[in-house]
Structures are given as structure tokens and as C-alpha cells.
Amino acid sequence: MLFNPQAPKRATNLSVNSDLLRQARELDINLSAAFEETLSALVVEKKQQAWLEQNKHAIEVYNQQVEANGVFGDTLRAF
């Protein structure tokens, strides 16, 4: 789970382009829900990027081993 959906809501101040805000309100867009959805997607993206960076060396070593030796179980496959 990315975050605790049961955690209490917290008020915050944001600066938003006034024209964009006007249009969102005219379209009855739930600003809090839209913000949470977008922020959640950005958090996932940043965490994925951080994980890839942290594990970059291990991934490179693994890929080199696969290149040199193949994947575990290659000799056991019947297809």
C-alpha cells in the first residue's frame, strides 16, 4: 500500500493558476480528490525512480550474468 487511506485529512494551502481553478470548479471537479490522485501517482513515480537508482548496480550485474550465462533454468526448459 502506498499510503494509509485511513490517515486523517489535513488542510493545506496551495497556489493554483486562477483560470485553471475557475475551469475546474465550473466542471465540478473535486479538487481534493484530483490532488490526492495526482500526488499519489507522482509519489509512485518518484519511488520507482529512487528504487531503480538505488538498485542500478545490482541490475547491471544481473544483466551481465544473464548475458554471459543465460537465465536460471534455461537448460531445464522443454520448449
C-alpha contacts under 8 A as a table, 3 or more apart, distances in Angstrom:
res1	aa1	res2	aa2	distance
1	M	4	N	7.23
2	L	40	S	7.77
2	L	44	V	7.45
4	N	7	A	5.47
16	V	20	L	7.30
16	V	21	L	6.52
17	N	20	L	5.33
17	N	21	L	6.18
18	S	21	L	5.04
18	S	22	R	6.10
19	D	22	R	5.05
19	D	23	Q	6.24
20	L	23	Q	5.22
20	L	24	A	6.14
21	L	24	A	5.09
21	L	25	R	6.18
22	R	25	R	5.23
22	R	26	E	6.20
23	Q	26	E	4.99
23	Q	27	L	6.23
24	A	27	L	5.13
24	A	28	D	6.26
24	A	29	I	5.28
24	A	31	L	7.71
25	R	28	D	4.93
25	R	29	I	5.90
25	R	30	N	7.99
26	E	29	I	7.77
29	I	34	A	7.40
30	N	33	A	5.47
30	N	34	A	6.08
31	L	34	A	5.08
31	L	35	F	5.93
32	S	35	F	5.15
32	S	36	E	6.16
33	A	36	E	5.13
33	A	37	E	6.11
34	A	37	E	5.20
34	A	38	T	6.13
35	F	38	T	5.22
35	F	39	L	5.86
36	E	39	L	5.07
36	E	40	S	5.85
37	E	40	S	5.17
37	E	41	A	6.33
38	T	41	A	5.16
38	T	42	L	6.26
39	L	42	L	5.04
39	L	43	V	6.11
40	S	43	V	5.11
40	S	44	V	6.26
41	A	44	V	5.16
41	A	45	E	6.22
42	L	45	E	5.04
42	L	46	K	6.13
43	V	46	K	5.17
43	V	47	K	6.05
44	V	47	K	5.17
44	V	48	Q	6.10
45	E	48	Q	5.15
45	E	49	Q	6.23
46	K	49	Q	5.06
46	K	50	A	6.10
47	K	50	A	5.01
47	K	51	W	6.06
48	Q	51	W	5.08
48	Q	52	L	6.16
49	Q	52	L	5.17
49	Q	53	E	6.17
50	A	53	E	5.08
50	A	54	Q	6.04
51	W	54	Q	5.06
51	W	55	N	6.05
52	L	55	N	5.16
52	L	56	K	5.59
53	E	56	K	5.05
54	Q	57	H	7.76
55	N	58	A	5.37
55	N	59	I	6.16
56	K	59	I	5.22
56	K	60	E	6.20
57	H	60	E	5.12
57	H	61	V	6.21
58	A	61	V	5.11
58	A	62	Y	6.08
59	I	62	Y	5.08
59	I	63	N	6.07
60	E	63	N	5.11
60	E	64	Q	6.17
61	V	64	Q	5.09
61	V	65	Q	6.25
62	Y	65	Q	5.07
62	Y	66	V	6.21
63	N	66	V	5.06
63	N	67	E	6.08
64	Q	67	E	5.00
64	Q	68	A	6.16
65	Q	68	A	5.09
65	Q	69	N	5.73
65	Q	70	G	7.14
66	V	69	N	5.19
66	V	70	G	4.36
66	V	71	V	5.42
67	E	70	G	5.81
70	G	74	D	6.72
71	V	74	D	5.63
72	F	75	T	7.92
73	G	76	L	5.08
73	G	77	R	6.60
74	D	77	R	5.63
